[in-house]
Amino acid sequence: MATAAVSQIRVAEKERPTVNPAGSLSEISTKIRSQGSVCLRVLGGSMTPWIRSGDLVFIKRYDFERVSAGDVVLYERDGHFFVHRMIGRAQSIPSGEKLARIITKGDALDGLDAPVSPEEFLGRATRIHRGHHHIDLESFNRTFLGRILARFSRLSPLVYRPLRLAKHLFSR
Protein backbone atom coordinates (compact mmCIF):
# COMPACT_ATOMS: atom_id res chain seq x y z
CA MET A 1 0.00 0.00 0.00
CA ALA A 2 1.51 3.29 -1.09
CA THR A 3 1.27 6.20 1.29
CA ALA A 4 0.58 9.64 -0.06
CA ALA A 5 2.61 12.57 1.15
CA VAL A 6 0.64 15.52 2.43
CA SER A 7 1.85 18.66 0.76
CA GLN A 8 0.47 22.14 1.02
CA ILE A 9 -0.22 24.26 -2.01
CA ARG A 10 -1.85 27.63 -2.30
CA VAL A 11 -4.47 28.09 -4.93
CA ALA A 12 -5.60 31.68 -4.63
CA GLU A 13 -7.80 34.00 -6.60
CA LYS A 14 -5.47 36.17 -8.66
CA GLU A 15 -2.09 35.22 -7.34
CA ARG A 16 0.21 32.37 -8.19
CA PRO A 17 -0.06 29.33 -5.96
CA THR A 18 2.94 28.64 -3.77
CA VAL A 19 4.25 25.50 -2.17
CA ASN A 20 5.05 25.22 1.50
CA PRO A 21 8.26 23.44 2.47
CA ALA A 22 6.32 20.23 3.24
CA GLY A 23 6.72 19.14 -0.40
CA SER A 24 8.10 20.56 -3.59
CA LEU A 25 6.22 20.69 -6.86
CA SER A 26 8.55 18.24 -8.54
CA GLU A 27 8.08 15.75 -5.67
CA ILE A 28 4.31 15.98 -5.96
CA SER A 29 4.31 15.59 -9.75
CA THR A 30 6.71 12.69 -9.54
CA LYS A 31 4.68 11.00 -6.83
CA ILE A 32 1.37 11.13 -8.69
CA ARG A 33 2.97 10.06 -11.98
CA SER A 34 4.91 7.15 -10.44
CA GLN A 35 2.64 5.97 -7.59
CA GLY A 36 -0.74 7.07 -8.91
CA SER A 37 -1.97 9.25 -6.06
CA VAL A 38 -1.16 12.18 -3.83
CA CYS A 39 -2.82 14.06 -0.97
CA LEU A 40 -2.63 17.86 -0.93
CA ARG A 41 -3.64 20.43 1.67
CA VAL A 42 -5.16 23.27 -0.32
CA LEU A 43 -4.69 26.82 0.92
CA GLY A 44 -6.76 29.44 -0.87
CA GLY A 45 -10.30 30.25 -1.88
CA SER A 46 -10.58 29.70 -5.63
CA MET A 47 -12.81 26.62 -5.18
CA THR A 48 -14.92 27.87 -2.26
CA PRO A 49 -17.32 26.50 -1.08
CA TRP A 50 -16.64 23.11 -2.72
CA ILE A 51 -13.02 23.01 -1.50
CA ARG A 52 -12.07 25.26 1.39
CA SER A 53 -8.70 26.50 2.56
CA GLY A 54 -7.16 23.80 4.76
CA ASP A 55 -9.00 20.88 3.18
CA LEU A 56 -7.06 17.74 2.31
CA VAL A 57 -7.74 16.73 -1.29
CA PHE A 58 -6.91 13.23 -2.54
CA ILE A 59 -5.88 13.13 -6.18
CA LYS A 60 -5.60 9.98 -8.30
CA ARG A 61 -3.92 9.69 -11.66
CA TYR A 62 -6.65 9.57 -14.29
CA ASP A 63 -6.92 9.23 -18.05
CA PHE A 64 -7.04 12.68 -19.67
CA GLU A 65 -9.54 11.46 -22.28
CA ARG A 66 -11.97 10.17 -19.61
CA VAL A 67 -12.15 13.29 -17.43
CA SER A 68 -15.54 14.95 -17.78
CA ALA A 69 -17.29 18.23 -17.05
CA GLY A 70 -17.79 18.66 -13.32
CA ASP A 71 -14.68 16.73 -12.27
CA VAL A 72 -12.23 18.54 -9.99
CA VAL A 73 -8.77 18.14 -11.49
CA LEU A 74 -5.15 18.86 -10.59
CA TYR A 75 -2.79 20.29 -13.16
CA GLU A 76 0.66 21.80 -13.10
CA ARG A 77 1.60 24.85 -15.15
CA ASP A 78 4.78 26.92 -15.04
CA GLY A 79 5.89 25.28 -11.78
CA HIS A 80 2.55 25.85 -10.01
CA PHE A 81 -0.39 23.58 -9.14
CA PHE A 82 -4.05 24.32 -9.74
CA VAL A 83 -7.03 22.41 -8.32
CA HIS A 84 -10.02 23.55 -10.40
CA ARG A 85 -13.21 22.20 -11.94
CA MET A 86 -13.27 20.99 -15.53
CA ILE A 87 -16.09 22.73 -17.36
CA GLY A 88 -15.53 21.54 -20.92
CA ARG A 89 -13.22 20.51 -23.73
CA ALA A 90 -11.53 22.50 -26.46
CA GLN A 91 -9.88 21.39 -29.67
CA SER A 92 -7.13 23.51 -31.16
CA ILE A 93 -5.73 22.95 -34.61
CA PRO A 94 -2.34 24.66 -34.92
CA SER A 95 -0.59 23.83 -38.20
CA GLY A 96 -3.17 21.19 -39.06
CA GLU A 97 -2.55 19.05 -35.93
CA LYS A 98 -5.58 18.49 -33.69
CA LEU A 99 -4.74 18.98 -29.98
CA ALA A 100 -7.16 18.12 -27.17
CA ARG A 101 -7.43 20.50 -24.22
CA ILE A 102 -9.70 20.78 -21.20
CA ILE A 103 -11.18 24.04 -19.94
CA THR A 104 -11.06 24.60 -16.19
CA LYS A 105 -12.18 27.26 -13.75
CA GLY A 106 -12.06 27.87 -10.02
CA ASP A 107 -15.67 27.86 -8.76
CA ALA A 108 -15.22 31.20 -6.96
CA LEU A 109 -13.25 32.87 -9.76
CA ASP A 110 -14.71 35.09 -12.45
CA GLY A 111 -12.67 33.90 -15.44
CA LEU A 112 -11.71 30.68 -17.17
CA ASP A 113 -8.20 29.24 -16.94
CA ALA A 114 -6.09 28.87 -20.06
CA PRO A 115 -6.80 25.46 -21.69
CA VAL A 116 -5.02 22.54 -20.00
CA SER A 117 -2.95 20.12 -22.09
CA PRO A 118 -2.55 16.39 -21.43
CA GLU A 119 1.06 17.08 -20.37
CA GLU A 120 -0.07 19.54 -17.67
CA PHE A 121 -2.90 17.34 -16.40
CA LEU A 122 -1.97 15.24 -13.36
CA GLY A 123 -5.19 13.68 -12.08
CA ARG A 124 -8.69 13.93 -10.70
CA ALA A 125 -9.80 14.66 -7.12
CA THR A 126 -11.63 11.71 -5.55
CA ARG A 127 -12.07 12.78 -1.91
CA ILE A 128 -11.97 15.80 0.31
CA HIS A 129 -11.22 15.56 4.03
CA ARG A 130 -12.49 18.51 6.02
CA GLY A 131 -11.89 18.05 9.73
CA HIS A 132 -13.73 14.85 10.63
CA HIS A 133 -15.85 14.87 7.46
CA HIS A 134 -14.96 12.83 4.40
CA ILE A 135 -16.54 13.91 1.12
CA ASP A 136 -16.59 11.31 -1.65
CA LEU A 137 -16.41 13.17 -4.97
CA GLU A 138 -17.16 9.97 -6.86
CA SER A 139 -20.60 9.50 -5.27
CA PHE A 140 -23.66 9.98 -7.49
CA ASN A 141 -24.80 13.11 -5.63
CA ARG A 142 -21.39 14.83 -5.76
CA THR A 143 -20.86 13.89 -9.41
CA PHE A 144 -24.31 15.23 -10.33
CA LEU A 145 -23.78 18.45 -8.37
CA GLY A 146 -20.32 18.88 -9.94
CA ARG A 147 -21.84 18.65 -13.42
CA ILE A 148 -24.45 21.25 -12.53
CA LEU A 149 -21.74 23.57 -11.18
CA ALA A 150 -19.72 23.09 -14.39
CA ARG A 151 -22.78 23.91 -16.49
CA PHE A 152 -23.46 27.19 -14.68
CA SER A 153 -19.85 28.05 -13.81
CA ARG A 154 -19.73 31.02 -16.18
CA LEU A 155 -22.48 32.65 -14.11
CA SER A 156 -20.46 32.54 -10.87
CA PRO A 157 -19.48 36.25 -11.09
CA LEU A 158 -23.16 37.07 -10.55
CA VAL A 159 -22.94 35.35 -7.16
CA TYR A 160 -19.37 35.95 -6.02
CA ARG A 161 -18.87 39.61 -7.04
CA PRO A 162 -21.66 40.89 -4.74
CA LEU A 163 -20.41 38.64 -1.93
CA ARG A 164 -16.85 39.96 -2.31
CA LEU A 165 -18.16 43.54 -2.36
CA ALA A 166 -20.25 42.96 0.77
CA LYS A 167 -17.30 41.36 2.54
CA HIS A 168 -15.11 44.31 1.60
CA LEU A 169 -17.69 46.88 2.76
CA PHE A 170 -18.43 45.20 6.08
CA SER A 171 -14.86 44.26 6.98
CA ARG A 172 -13.88 47.88 7.54
Backbone hydrogen bonds, N-H to C=O, Kabsch-Sander energy under -0.5 kcal/mol:
donor,donor_aa,acceptor,acceptor_aa,energy
7,S,5,A,-0.7
7,S,39,C,-1.5
9,I,41,R,-2.3
10,R,18,T,-1.9
11,V,9,I,-0.6
11,V,43,L,-2.0
12,A,10,R,-0.6
12,A,15,E,-0.6
20,N,8,Q,-1.8
23,G,20,N,-1.6
28,I,24,S,-2.1
29,S,25,L,-2.8
30,T,26,S,-2.5
31,K,27,E,-2.4
32,I,28,I,-2.4
33,R,29,S,-2.2
34,S,30,T,-2.4
35,Q,31,K,-3.0
36,G,31,K,-0.7
36,G,32,I,-0.9
37,S,31,K,-0.5
38,V,59,I,-2.1
39,C,5,A,-1.3
40,L,57,V,-2.7
41,R,7,S,-3.8
42,V,40,L,-0.7
42,V,55,D,-2.4
43,L,9,I,-2.6
44,G,42,V,-0.5
46,S,11,V,-1.2
48,T,45,G,-1.4
50,W,47,M,-0.9
51,I,47,M,-2.1
54,G,42,V,-4.2
55,D,52,R,-2.3
56,L,129,H,-2.5
57,V,40,L,-3.3
57,V,55,D,-0.5
58,F,127,R,-2.5
59,I,38,V,-3.1
59,I,57,V,-0.5
60,K,124,R,-2.5
61,R,36,G,-2.8
66,R,63,D,-1.3
67,V,63,D,-1.0
70,G,86,M,-3.2
71,D,68,S,-2.3
73,V,71,D,-0.6
73,V,84,H,-3.1
74,L,123,G,-2.5
75,Y,82,F,-2.2
76,E,120,E,-2.4
77,R,80,H,-2.9
80,H,77,R,-1.5
82,F,75,Y,-2.2
84,H,73,V,-1.6
84,H,82,F,-0.6
85,R,105,K,-2.0
86,M,71,D,-3.2
87,I,103,I,-3.1
88,G,103,I,-1.2
90,A,101,R,-2.6
92,S,99,L,-2.3
96,G,93,I,-0.8
97,E,94,P,-2.2
98,K,96,G,-0.5
99,L,92,S,-3.1
99,L,97,E,-0.5
101,R,90,A,-2.2
102,I,116,V,-2.1
103,I,88,G,-3.0
105,K,85,R,-1.9
108,A,46,S,-2.5
109,L,46,S,-0.5
109,L,106,G,-1.8
113,D,104,T,-2.9
116,V,102,I,-3.1
120,E,117,S,-0.5
121,F,117,S,-1.7
122,L,74,L,-2.7
123,G,74,L,-1.5
124,R,60,K,-2.5
125,A,72,V,-3.4
126,T,58,F,-2.8
127,R,58,F,-1.0
128,I,135,I,-2.1
129,H,56,L,-2.9
130,R,128,I,-0.6
130,R,133,H,-2.6
131,G,129,H,-0.5
133,H,130,R,-2.4
135,I,128,I,-3.3
136,D,134,H,-0.6
137,L,126,T,-2.0
137,L,135,I,-0.8
138,E,126,T,-0.7
139,S,136,D,-1.3
143,T,139,S,-2.5
144,F,140,F,-2.7
145,L,141,N,-2.6
146,G,142,R,-2.4
147,R,143,T,-1.9
148,I,144,F,-1.9
149,L,145,L,-2.6
150,A,146,G,-2.2
151,R,147,R,-2.0
152,F,148,I,-1.9
153,S,150,A,-0.7
155,L,152,F,-1.9
156,S,153,S,-1.7
158,L,155,L,-1.8
159,V,155,L,-0.5
159,V,156,S,-1.3
160,Y,156,S,-3.0
161,R,157,P,-1.7
163,L,159,V,-1.2
164,R,160,Y,-2.8
165,L,161,R,-2.4
166,A,162,P,-2.7
167,K,163,L,-2.4
168,H,164,R,-2.3
169,L,165,L,-2.6
170,F,166,A,-2.5
171,S,167,K,-1.0
172,R,169,L,-0.6
